[in-house]
Amino acid sequence: MGDFVAGLVRLMLQVALLVAGLAVAAGLVLAAAVLAVVFGLRLLWARLTGRPFILKFGGMGVDPAASWRRYRSWQQQATSPRGRTAPEAAPGEPSPFSPPGAITQDVEDVQPKTPRS
């Protein structure tokens, strides 16, 4: 009788864990389906209105086309013939051949201080 009860408890525990795992998997599939529907509706609305589709993560807009255009313009500047002299840039302005975000200002060394005791 004890083996029967232990086997029954083991079977019930396995079934309960299986049902819990299926519930978690179904929840994940449902969440992914809702996100896919929302994404698809936003894409459809952007196409219907003729506006560019911009992904927004936490309120920050990401426009992949703008990033691509910035990269292409930088690459075209970098591959232009070097025989021509580049126009002099104002102090603090990047040269036309520097990548976006390059440091163009002079860096000052740190002044050493004597340690306090």
TAUR-V763056 format. One record per residue. RES is the residue in one letter. SS is DSSP state (2 for helix, 1 for strand, 0 for the rest). PSI is psi in radians with two decimals (999 if undefined). OMEGA is omega in whole degrees, -180 to 180 (NA if undefined). Layout:
RES SS PSI OMEGA
RES SS PSI OMEGA
//
This chain:
M 0 -0.65 -180
G 2 -0.64 178
D 2 -0.64 179
F 2 -0.75 180
V 2 -0.73 179
A 2 -0.72 177
G 2 -0.68 179
L 2 -0.73 178
V 2 -0.74 179
R 2 -0.75 179
L 2 -0.74 179
M 2 -0.68 179
L 2 -0.72 178
Q 2 -0.73 179
V 2 -0.73 180
A 2 -0.74 178
L 2 -0.65 177
L 2 -0.78 179
V 2 -0.71 179
A 2 -0.73 178
G 2 -0.72 177
L 2 -0.64 178
A 2 -0.73 177
V 2 -0.77 179
A 2 -0.73 179
A 2 -0.65 177
G 2 -0.72 178
L 2 -0.72 178
V 2 -0.72 179
L 2 -0.74 179
A 2 -0.73 178
A 2 -0.66 179
A 2 -0.71 178
V 2 -0.76 178
L 2 -0.69 179
A 2 -0.69 179
V 2 -0.78 179
V 2 -0.77 179
F 2 -0.77 179
G 2 -0.71 178
L 2 -0.70 178
R 2 -0.69 177
L 2 -0.74 178
L 2 -0.74 179
W 2 -0.69 179
A 2 -0.69 179
R 2 -0.66 -180
L 2 -0.65 -178
T 2 -0.18 179
G 0 0.23 179
R 0 2.70 177
P 0 2.54 179
F 0 2.00 -178
I 0 2.19 177
L 1 2.40 178
K 1 2.12 177
F 1 1.90 178
G 0 0.57 178
G 0 -0.13 -179
M 1 2.10 -179
G 1 2.39 178
V 1 2.05 179
D 0 1.78 -177
P 2 -0.55 -178
A 2 -0.67 180
A 2 -0.71 178
S 2 -0.72 180
W 2 -0.74 179
R 2 -0.72 179
R 2 -0.73 179
Y 2 -0.79 -178
R 2 -0.71 180
S 2 -0.67 178
W 2 -0.71 -179
Q 2 -0.67 178
Q 2 -0.66 177
Q 2 -0.68 -177
A 2 -0.48 -178
T 0 0.11 179
S 0 2.74 -178
P 0 2.41 -178
R 0 -0.07 -178
G 0 -0.57 178
R 0 2.57 178
T 0 2.44 179
A 0 2.48 178
P 0 2.53 -180
E 0 2.26 179
A 0 2.65 177
A 0 2.74 179
P 0 2.33 -179
G 0 -0.18 178
E 0 2.44 178
P 0 2.61 176
S 0 2.77 -178
P 0 -0.27 -178
F 0 0.11 179
S 0 2.54 -180
P 0 2.77 179
P 0 2.39 179
G 0 0.18 -179
A 0 2.57 178
I 0 2.14 -176
T 0 -0.12 -179
Q 0 2.71 177
D 0 2.56 180
V 0 2.27 179
E 0 2.52 178
D 0 2.74 179
V 0 2.40 177
Q 0 2.15 -180
P 0 2.50 178
K 0 2.64 178
T 0 2.48 -179
P 0 2.49 176
R 0 2.49 178
S 0 999 NA
//
